[in-house]
Amino acid sequence: MVQFTVEEENLICMYHKSDRRRTAANIRAALPDMDEDMAALARQTADKLDTMHDADFEARQFHFTDE
């Protein structure tokens, strides 16, 4: 099972689309607008999404945390 940090989960919430592949694509599409640190986190998050199965993504509930 893929584990996400709070920061990764927040990114997923911000760019969430109907499925895992579209969510990863949305994150990658935003890379040019991110600073270097945020882009690294975004690439890491999208790469983790790529390793998940669709069923795992659909069963998972992602929550935005503002801590």
N, C-alpha and C positions, 0 to 999 in steps of 0.2 A: 504494500500500500504506500502510495506516495504521500509524504508529509510536507506540508507547507508552513513557512514561517508566517507570523502575523503580517509582515510587510508583503509577502508574496500573496497571501490571501486577500489583502486589501487591493492589490493590483488586479487580481482576478475579479473582484467585485466591481471595480471601476470599468473594466473592459469586457465584462461578461456578456456573451451572446448566447444564442440558442444551443450551442454545443461546444465541446472542448476545442475542436479545430478552429472554429471561428473566433473563439475567445483568444487562443494563442495568436491567430492572425491579427486580431485587433491590437494586441499588445505589441507585436512586432511592427505594425504599421505606425505606431506612436513613437518608435525608437528615435527618429530624427529630431523629435521635439524634446527629448530628455537629455539631462546632463549625463556625464559619464557614469557616475555612481548609480543613478536611477536606471540608465540603460543596461548596466550590468545586471542589476536586480531583475529587470524586465526580461532580459534574455534567459536568465536562469529560470525564471518562472515559466516562460513559454516552453523552454526545454523540458521542464518537469511535466507540463501539460501534455507534451508530445509522447511521454513515456506511459501515460495513463491509458487505460481502456475506457471506451465511451461509457460503458455501464457504470464504471467507478465514478466518473465525472458526474453523470446524471444522478447517482445516488448520494453524492456529496452535497452538503449544504455549506456554502461559503458565507461568512459573516464579516461585514466591515467593522473594524475595531479602530477607534480613534485614540488609542493610548499612546 
